[in-house]
Amino acid sequence: MPTFEGVNFLDKPTRVDAGTHNGARNKPNEDRFTVFTGPGDNGQPVQFLIVADGVTSTHGGERASDIAVRVIQQILQTPPPPNRAAPKLLRDRLADAIHRANQEILETARKDPELKG
């Protein structure tokens, strides 16, 4: 089980232990997770804990989970451009990150016939 040190919760250093379970069907685990720090509102650092639950009843749940975690982390760790008159709020950046991850998952599935559905 991975451990993430240096996670701040309520301004106190905390340790996060993370893990997933294959479930009752004993199929390969398609869940993915990560912990990282990124810029929040007003440039304040924010700790993100991202969990993507792979759907084992469909093809490509593992790839979808991988894409979701990767894209969301990439977007949320990128600082907003400093020259914007009104930077996006964190909730809007999070919504954009989820939307872009979904778009990439759909595009990946469109390009690969094995992932249809």
C-alpha positions in Angstrom: 0.0 0.0 0.0 1.6 3.3 -1.0 2.1 6.1 1.5 2.1 9.7 0.7 4.0 11.8 3.2 3.8 15.6 3.5 0.1 15.8 2.8 -1.3 18.8 4.7 -4.8 18.5 6.2 -6.2 21.4 8.2 -2.7 23.0 8.1 -1.1 19.9 9.7 1.3 17.5 8.1 -0.5 14.2 7.6 0.3 10.8 6.1 -2.1 9.3 3.5 -2.1 5.5 3.0 -3.8 4.5 -0.2 -4.9 1.3 -1.7 -7.6 -0.4 -3.7 -9.3 -3.8 -3.7 -10.2 -6.1 -6.7 -13.7 -6.5 -5.5 -15.8 -9.6 -5.1 -15.4 -10.8 -8.7 -11.7 -11.2 -8.3 -11.0 -9.4 -11.7 -7.9 -7.3 -12.3 -7.9 -4.0 -10.4 -8.7 -1.1 -12.7 -8.8 1.6 -10.0 -6.2 4.3 -10.0 -5.3 7.0 -7.5 -2.8 9.7 -6.8 -2.0 12.5 -4.3 -0.3 15.8 -5.4 -0.1 19.5 -4.6 -1.2 22.1 -7.0 -2.1 25.8 -7.0 -5.4 26.8 -5.6 -7.3 30.0 -5.4 -5.0 33.1 -4.8 -2.0 30.9 -5.4 -2.4 29.0 -2.2 -1.2 25.4 -2.5 -3.9 22.7 -2.4 -3.6 19.0 -1.7 -5.5 16.9 -4.2 -6.4 13.2 -3.6 -7.7 11.8 -6.9 -9.5 8.4 -7.2 -10.6 7.0 -10.6 -12.8 3.9 -10.2 -12.3 1.6 -13.3 -15.5 -0.1 -14.4 -14.7 -3.8 -14.6 -17.8 -4.6 -16.5 -16.6 -2.7 -19.6 -13.5 -3.0 -21.8 -10.8 -0.4 -21.1 -11.7 0.5 -17.5 -8.0 0.5 -16.6 -7.1 2.8 -19.5 -9.9 5.1 -18.6 -8.7 5.3 -15.0 -5.1 5.9 -16.1 -6.2 8.7 -18.4 -8.5 10.3 -15.8 -5.8 10.5 -13.1 -3.0 11.6 -15.5 -5.1 14.4 -17.2 -6.6 15.7 -14.0 -3.2 15.8 -12.3 -1.5 17.5 -15.3 -4.2 20.2 -15.5 -4.4 20.9 -11.8 -0.7 21.1 -11.3 -0.3 23.6 -14.0 -0.4 27.1 -12.6 -2.9 29.4 -14.2 -1.5 32.1 -16.5 -0.4 35.1 -14.4 -1.6 37.6 -17.0 -5.3 36.8 -16.7 -7.4 39.6 -15.4 -9.6 37.2 -13.3 -8.0 33.8 -12.8 -10.4 30.8 -12.8 -11.5 29.6 -9.4 -10.3 26.2 -8.3 -13.8 24.7 -8.7 -13.9 25.8 -12.3 -10.4 24.5 -13.0 -11.4 21.1 -11.4 -14.6 21.0 -13.6 -12.4 21.8 -16.7 -9.9 19.0 -15.7 -12.7 16.4 -15.3 -14.3 17.5 -18.6 -10.9 17.3 -20.5 -10.2 13.9 -18.9 -13.6 12.7 -20.1 -13.0 14.1 -23.6 -9.6 12.2 -23.8 -11.2 9.0 -22.6 -13.9 9.3 -25.3 -11.4 10.1 -28.0 -9.2 7.1 -27.0 -12.2 4.8 -27.1 -13.2 6.3 -30.5 -9.8 5.5 -32.0 -9.6 2.0 -30.6 -12.4 -0.5 -31.6 -11.6 -2.8 -28.7 -12.7 0.0 -26.3 -16.1 0.5 -27.9 -18.8 0.9 -25.3 
